[in-house]
Amino acid sequence: MTADAGLRAVVSGRVQGVGFRYFVRQRAVALGLRGYVRNQADGGVEVCAAGPPDALAELAADLRLGPPGSVVRGCVVEASDAAGAMAGFTIRS
């Protein structure tokens, strides 16, 4: 069994007001990930997720595409702690 990994991503562009956080939550839940997504004051969206490395890679690819109506101009993804304390995947305000 592969140990869980973690990622933190910051997505920029037209990513607020277009259902981006709901898109991220839906994809993360479908991939069996845990963590959260939230809007940032600067107009970006932050994603912190933990789970199997292959599922995290798939989520990172989804973040670069975004949902219909969004325009992703940047997506910075970095490894982070697996955040074992997180349960489920939530939208934070």
C-alpha positions in Angstrom: 0.0 0.0 0.0 1.4 3.4 -1.0 1.6 6.1 1.6 -0.6 9.2 1.2 1.0 12.3 -0.2 -0.2 15.9 -0.1 -0.3 18.9 -2.3 -1.1 22.6 -2.1 -2.1 24.5 -5.2 -2.9 28.1 -5.9 -4.9 28.7 -9.1 -5.2 32.1 -10.6 -7.3 33.6 -13.4 -11.1 33.8 -13.6 -11.6 31.2 -10.9 -14.0 32.9 -8.5 -17.7 33.2 -9.2 -17.6 30.4 -11.8 -18.2 27.3 -9.5 -14.5 26.5 -9.3 -14.6 25.5 -5.6 -17.6 23.2 -6.2 -15.8 21.7 -9.2 -12.7 21.0 -7.1 -14.7 19.4 -4.3 -16.6 17.2 -6.7 -13.4 16.0 -8.4 -11.6 15.5 -5.1 -14.4 13.5 -3.6 -14.6 11.3 -6.8 -10.8 10.7 -6.5 -11.1 9.7 -2.8 -9.0 12.7 -1.6 -9.4 14.7 1.6 -8.7 18.3 2.3 -10.2 21.7 1.4 -10.6 24.4 -1.2 -11.1 28.1 -0.5 -11.1 31.5 -2.2 -8.2 33.9 -1.6 -8.5 37.6 -1.1 -6.4 38.2 -4.2 -8.9 36.5 -6.5 -7.2 33.1 -6.6 -8.2 29.7 -5.2 -6.2 27.6 -2.8 -6.4 23.9 -2.7 -4.9 21.6 -0.1 -5.4 17.9 -0.6 -4.1 14.6 0.6 -4.4 11.0 -0.7 -2.8 8.6 -3.1 -0.2 10.2 -5.4 -1.9 9.1 -8.6 -5.2 10.7 -7.5 -3.4 13.9 -6.5 -1.7 14.0 -10.0 -5.2 13.7 -11.6 -6.6 16.5 -9.4 -3.6 18.7 -10.3 -4.4 18.2 -14.0 -8.1 19.0 -13.4 -7.1 22.2 -11.6 -5.2 23.4 -14.7 -8.4 22.9 -16.8 -11.0 24.1 -14.4 -14.8 23.9 -15.0 -16.7 25.5 -17.9 -16.8 29.3 -17.5 -13.4 29.5 -15.7 -10.2 30.7 -17.3 -7.1 29.3 -15.5 -4.1 31.6 -16.1 -1.8 30.0 -13.5 -1.6 26.9 -11.4 1.2 26.5 -8.9 1.3 23.1 -7.4 3.7 22.0 -4.6 4.1 19.0 -2.4 2.9 19.4 1.2 2.4 17.3 4.3 -0.2 14.6 3.8 -2.3 16.4 6.5 -3.5 13.3 8.2 -5.8 15.3 10.4 -8.0 16.2 7.5 -11.2 14.2 7.0 -13.4 14.5 3.9 -13.1 17.4 1.5 -14.6 20.7 2.3 -15.2 24.2 0.9 -13.9 26.8 3.2 -14.9 30.5 3.1 
